[in-house]
């Protein structure tokens, strides 16, 4: 209808035009996807979210399908080009060589972008794991510091009648001093171990 198709050139030309249209349709999409993956990589280090991981997973799945389809198309065009039939002539062989090269390019580009998407997903998971480890370390250090303090508070909060320290005039200050010494000692130990 647009006049771009010369039907008088036969079915081989129609085949060429259809495949050329597919290539022209998908090439800019694949190229723009490369830019989007680069943007996602920047977001991953700046402000990571589960939405980002879902988008990467979606791209990985779609790129895997596209890679398979483009690979099949390249094989079919290569077989058609090399079939030795009367349809492919010296006049249109260059067109099918071009189609084959372009389809192989799309196949390799999608493979490359899929690998990039997989790498980004693994990187996101590693970053999330690293952040979780840091949070767990802080929580562990806090628990280790407060555990002996809670033990001391629990012992002296039992209110037994025969606790020798209860009769001491300085018992309260001794226990508080012990708690402070334990806290400072543990903090010094963690700093020495480079956990803080």
TIMARTOR-278274 format. One record per residue (C-alpha): residue number from 0; residue in one letter; x negated, y, z. Coordinates in steps of 0.25 Angstrom, whole numbers, m for minus. Each point is the difference from the previous one (the first is absolute). Layout:
N
+-----+----+-------+-------+-------+
!   i ! aa !     u !     v !     w !
+-----+----+-------+-------+-------+
! NUM !  A !     X !     Y !     Z !
...
+-----+----+-------+-------+-------+
This chain:
196
+-----+----+-------+-------+-------+
!   i ! aa !     u !     v !     w !
+-----+----+-------+-------+-------+
!   0 !  X !     0 !     0 !     0 !
!   1 !  X !   m11 !    10 !     3 !
!   2 !  X !    m7 !    m4 !   m13 !
!   3 !  X !   m13 !    m4 !     6 !
!   4 !  X !     2 !   m15 !    m5 !
!   5 !  X !    m2 !    m3 !   m14 !
!   6 !  X !     8 !   m12 !    m2 !
!   7 !  X !    m4 !    m1 !   m15 !
!   8 !  X !   m14 !    m4 !     6 !
!   9 !  X !     6 !   m13 !     5 !
!  10 !  X !     1 !    m8 !    13 !
!  11 !  X !   m15 !     1 !     3 !
!  12 !  X !     1 !    15 !     0 !
!  13 !  X !    12 !    m1 !     9 !
!  14 !  X !    m8 !    m9 !    10 !
!  15 !  X !   m11 !     9 !     0 !
!  16 !  X !     8 !    12 !     3 !
!  17 !  X !     8 !    m7 !    11 !
!  18 !  X !   m14 !    m4 !     7 !
!  19 !  X !    m6 !    14 !    m2 !
!  20 !  X !    13 !     6 !     6 !
!  21 !  X !    m2 !    m9 !    12 !
!  22 !  X !   m15 !     3 !     1 !
!  23 !  X !     3 !    15 !    m1 !
!  24 !  X !    11 !    m1 !    11 !
!  25 !  X !    m9 !    m7 !    10 !
!  26 !  X !   m14 !     6 !    m2 !
!  27 !  X !     4 !    14 !     7 !
!  28 !  X !     7 !    m8 !    11 !
!  29 !  X !   m12 !    m8 !     3 !
!  30 !  X !    m9 !    12 !    m1 !
!  31 !  X !     9 !     8 !    10 !
!  32 !  X !     0 !   m12 !     9 !
!  33 !  X !   m15 !     1 !     2 !
!  34 !  X !     2 !    15 !     5 !
!  35 !  X !    11 !    m5 !     9 !
!  36 !  X !    m9 !   m11 !     6 !
!  37 !  X !   m11 !    11 !     2 !
!  38 !  X !    10 !     9 !     7 !
!  39 !  X !     4 !   m12 !     9 !
!  40 !  X !   m15 !    m3 !     4 !
!  41 !  X !    m1 !    15 !     5 !
!  42 !  X !    13 !    m2 !     8 !
!  43 !  X !    m5 !   m13 !     6 !
!  44 !  X !   m11 !     8 !     6 !
!  45 !  X !     8 !    12 !     4 !
!  46 !  X !    14 !    m4 !     4 !
!  47 !  X !     2 !   m15 !    m1 !
!  48 !  X !    14 !    m6 !     1 !
!  49 !  X !     8 !   m13 !    m2 !
!  50 !  X !     6 !     7 !   m12 !
!  51 !  X !   m13 !     1 !    m7 !
!  52 !  X !    m3 !   m15 !     2 !
!  53 !  X !    14 !    m3 !    m6 !
!  54 !  X !    m3 !     8 !   m12 !
!  55 !  X !   m14 !    m6 !    m2 !
!  56 !  X !     7 !   m14 !     1 !
!  57 !  X !    10 !     4 !   m10 !
!  58 !  X !   m11 !     5 !   m10 !
!  59 !  X !    m8 !   m13 !     2 !
!  60 !  X !    13 !    m8 !    m3 !
!  61 !  X !     3 !     8 !   m12 !
!  62 !  X !   m14 !     0 !    m5 !
!  63 !  X !    m2 !   m15 !     1 !
!  64 !  X !    13 !    m2 !    m9 !
!  65 !  X !    m5 !    11 !   m10 !
!  66 !  X !   m14 !    m6 !    m1 !
!  67 !  X !     6 !   m14 !    m3 !
!  68 !  X !     9 !     6 !   m10 !
!  69 !  X !   m10 !     8 !    m7 !
!  70 !  X !   m10 !   m12 !     0 !
!  71 !  X !    11 !    m8 !    m7 !
!  72 !  X !     3 !    11 !   m10 !
!  73 !  X !   m15 !     1 !    m3 !
!  74 !  X !    m1 !   m15 !    m3 !
!  75 !  X !    12 !     0 !    m9 !
!  76 !  X !    m5 !    12 !    m8 !
!  77 !  X !   m14 !    m7 !    m1 !
!  78 !  X !     7 !   m13 !    m4 !
!  79 !  X !     8 !     8 !   m11 !
!  80 !  X !   m12 !     8 !    m5 !
!  81 !  X !    m8 !   m13 !    m1 !
!  82 !  X !    11 !    m9 !    m5 !
!  83 !  X !    m5 !     1 !   m15 !
!  84 !  X !    15 !     2 !    m5 !
!  85 !  X !     4 !     9 !   m12 !
!  86 !  X !     7 !    10 !     9 !
!  87 !  X !   m13 !     5 !     6 !
!  88 !  X !    m8 !     7 !   m12 !
!  89 !  X !   m12 !     8 !    m1 !
!  90 !  X !    10 !    12 !    m1 !
!  91 !  X !     5 !    m2 !    14 !
!  92 !  X !   m11 !    m8 !     7 !
!  93 !  X !    m6 !    12 !     6 !
!  94 !  X !    14 !     3 !     6 !
!  95 !  X !     0 !   m13 !     7 !
!  96 !  X !   m14 !     1 !     4 !
!  97 !  X !     3 !    13 !     7 !
!  98 !  X !    13 !    m6 !     7 !
!  99 !  X !    m9 !   m11 !     5 !
! 100 !  X !   m10 !     9 !     6 !
! 101 !  X !    10 !     9 !     6 !
! 102 !  X !     7 !   m11 !     6 !
! 103 !  X !   m13 !    m6 !     6 !
! 104 !  X !    m3 !    14 !     5 !
! 105 !  X !    14 !     0 !     7 !
! 106 !  X !    m3 !   m14 !     6 !
! 107 !  X !   m13 !     4 !     5 !
! 108 !  X !     4 !    13 !     6 !
! 109 !  X !    12 !    m6 !     7 !
! 110 !  X !   m10 !   m11 !     6 !
! 111 !  X !    m9 !    11 !     5 !
! 112 !  X !    11 !     8 !     6 !
! 113 !  X !     6 !   m12 !     7 !
! 114 !  X !   m14 !    m3 !     6 !
! 115 !  X !     0 !    14 !     5 !
! 116 !  X !    14 !    m1 !     6 !
! 117 !  X !    m4 !   m13 !     7 !
! 118 !  X !   m13 !     7 !     5 !
! 119 !  X !     8 !    12 !     5 !
! 120 !  X !    10 !   m10 !     7 !
! 121 !  X !   m12 !    m7 !     7 !
! 122 !  X !    m6 !    13 !     3 !
! 123 !  X !    13 !     5 !     7 !
! 124 !  X !     1 !   m13 !     8 !
! 125 !  X !   m14 !     2 !     4 !
! 126 !  X !     2 !    14 !     4 !
! 127 !  X !    13 !    m3 !     8 !
! 128 !  X !    m7 !   m12 !     7 !
! 129 !  X !   m12 !    10 !     4 !
! 130 !  X !    10 !    10 !     6 !
! 131 !  X !     7 !   m11 !     7 !
! 132 !  X !   m13 !    m5 !     6 !
! 133 !  X !    m4 !    14 !     5 !
! 134 !  X !    14 !     1 !     7 !
! 135 !  X !    m2 !   m13 !     6 !
! 136 !  X !   m14 !     3 !     5 !
! 137 !  X !     6 !    13 !     7 !
! 138 !  X !    11 !    m8 !     6 !
! 139 !  X !   m10 !   m11 !     5 !
! 140 !  X !    m9 !    10 !     6 !
! 141 !  X !    11 !     7 !     7 !
! 142 !  X !     5 !   m14 !     5 !
! 143 !  X !   m14 !    m4 !     5 !
! 144 !  X !    m1 !    13 !     8 !
! 145 !  X !    13 !     0 !     6 !
! 146 !  X !     0 !   m15 !     4 !
! 147 !  X !   m10 !     1 !    11 !
! 148 !  X !     7 !    12 !     5 !
! 149 !  X !    13 !    m6 !     0 !
! 150 !  X !    m6 !   m12 !     8 !
! 151 !  X !    m5 !     9 !    11 !
! 152 !  X !    13 !     8 !     1 !
! 153 !  X !     7 !   m14 !     1 !
! 154 !  X !    m9 !    m5 !    11 !
! 155 !  X !     1 !    12 !     8 !
! 156 !  X !    15 !     2 !    m2 !
! 157 !  X !     3 !   m14 !     6 !
! 158 !  X !     2 !     6 !    14 !
! 159 !  X !    m5 !   m11 !     8 !
! 160 !  X !    m2 !     3 !    15 !
! 161 !  X !   m14 !    m6 !     1 !
! 162 !  X !    m7 !     8 !   m11 !
! 163 !  X !   m13 !     5 !     5 !
! 164 !  X !    m2 !    11 !    m9 !
! 165 !  X !    14 !     6 !     4 !
! 166 !  X !    m6 !     4 !    13 !
! 167 !  X !   m12 !     7 !    m6 !
! 168 !  X !     2 !    15 !     0 !
! 169 !  X !    m8 !     1 !   m13 !
! 170 !  X !     7 !   m12 !    m7 !
! 171 !  X !     8 !     8 !    m9 !
! 172 !  X !   m12 !     7 !    m5 !
! 173 !  X !    m8 !   m12 !    m1 !
! 174 !  X !    11 !    m7 !    m9 !
! 175 !  X !     1 !    13 !    m9 !
! 176 !  X !   m15 !     1 !    m1 !
! 177 !  X !     0 !   m15 !    m4 !
! 178 !  X !    10 !     2 !   m11 !
! 179 !  X !    m7 !    12 !    m5 !
! 180 !  X !   m13 !    m7 !     0 !
! 181 !  X !     6 !   m12 !    m8 !
! 182 !  X !     6 !    10 !   m10 !
! 183 !  X !   m13 !     7 !    m2 !
! 184 !  X !    m8 !   m13 !    m1 !
! 185 !  X !    10 !    m6 !   m10 !
! 186 !  X !     0 !    13 !    m8 !
! 187 !  X !   m16 !     0 !     0 !
! 188 !  X !     0 !   m15 !    m4 !
! 189 !  X !     9 !     3 !   m12 !
! 190 !  X !    m8 !    12 !    m4 !
! 191 !  X !   m13 !    m9 !     1 !
! 192 !  X !     7 !   m11 !    m8 !
! 193 !  X !     4 !    11 !   m10 !
! 194 !  X !    15 !    m3 !     1 !
! 195 !  X !     3 !    15 !     3 !
+-----+----+-------+-------+-------+
